[in-house]
């Protein structure tokens, strides 16, 4: 009898949580939806012509036409340097975010493994300790 009551009470909480998530997703969609398309920007530089043949190795990508310049296809040295600097910052940011995502997934995996090796009554404490260690590691990494 108590099992049925616990199942019903957890079912109610699960349904309530699912409704909250659905409402948040719906509101998020409304917030980011655009009523009308943005006005077209000023005429941009002409894009680079597509390669005449398929390029499976990617050796024909990144030509002079890809550099943003006042005169299409004829960038100055300063424009090339600016373009290169932006690419460098983007690459560094990507290589900083990717390991951060991997570490967070690893932390979740360690928490799952840790709770899998404990008794059912200790799972809440073990997962809380794992999340606490992850948050303290994030805090110390950000302050360093």
N, C-alpha and C positions, 0 to 999 in steps of 0.2 A: 504494500500500500504506500509506503514512504517512497519507494522507487517511482511510482506513478506520479506522486506529487512533485518530486524533484524534476522529473522529466517535463511535466507541464510547466513548472516555474521556469526552467531553463529555456523551454520552447518559447515562452512569452518574451523573455529577454532577447532571445535570438531574433524573433520577429520584430521586436522594437528596434534592435540594432540595425536590422536590414532596412527597415523603413527610414531610419535616420540617415543611413548611407545613401539610400535612393534619393531622399530629399536633398542631401548635399550635392549629389551628382546633378540633379535637375537644376538646382539653383546655380551651380557652377556653369552649366551649359548656358543658362540665360545670361549670366554675367559676361561671359566671353563671346556671346553671339553678337554679330554686327548687324545693325539695322539696315544699313546700306553700304555698298562697297566704298572703299576709300577713293578719293579723287585721284586721277592718274597723275603721277609725278612728271616732272619735266622730262623732256626727251633724253633718254639715257644714251650712253655710247653704244654703238652697234656691237652686238655680240659676235664672238668669233664664229667664223663659218664652220659648219660641222665637217668632220673628216670625210673624205670621199669614200674611203674604205672602212670596214669595221676595224676597230683597234682593240683587240682583246688584251694586249699587254699594257695598254695605257701609256704608250710612249709618245703619243701625239697630243697629250693633254697639257694644259698650262702654257699656252703660247703667249705671244706679245699682245694678242687681242684680249686676253683675260685681265690685263692690268687696267685699273680704272685710271683714265687720263682725260685731260681736257680735249686733246685731239686723239680720236680713236686710232689705235694701232701705232701711235708715236708718243709713248710716255717719256717724260724727262727723267733724269737721274733721281731727282727728289721724289717724284711720284712712284718710281720703282722701289726706292728705299722705304717710303711710307707703306706701300703695299706689302713689302717683305716684313716690315715691323709688325703690321697687323696680323699677318699669318703666323709670325713667331709667337705672339701673345696668345693667339687662338690655340695653337698647338700645345703650348705650355699649360693653358687652362684645361684642355682636354686631358692631358696626361696627369694633371693634378686631380681632376674629378673622377676619372676611371678607377684609380686605386682606392679612392675613398668609398666609391660604391662597392667595390670588391670587399673591402674591410667590413662594411656594414652587413653585407650578405654573409660573410664568414662569421661575424658575431652572432647573427641569427642562427646559423647552422650550429655553432658551438652551444648556443642556448638549447636548441632542440636535442642535441646529443647529450648534453648535461642532464636535461630533464628526463631523457629516455633511460638513463642509468640510475635514476633515483626512484624511490617508492612514490606511489601516487599522492600520499599525504604531504610529501616534501616538495612537490613540483612548483607550487606557488612561490615558496621561499627561494628555490634554486633559480627560477626564471627571473625573479626580482633582483637577485644578486647579480645575475648575468647582465641585465639591463642597467643596473647601477654601475657596474664596472665599465660598460660601454660608454655611458654618459660621462663618467669621470675621465675616461681616456680621451673622449672628444674634447672635453673642457681643457684638459692639460695640453692637448695637441694645438688647440686654438690659441692658448695663451703663451705658447712657447715662441 
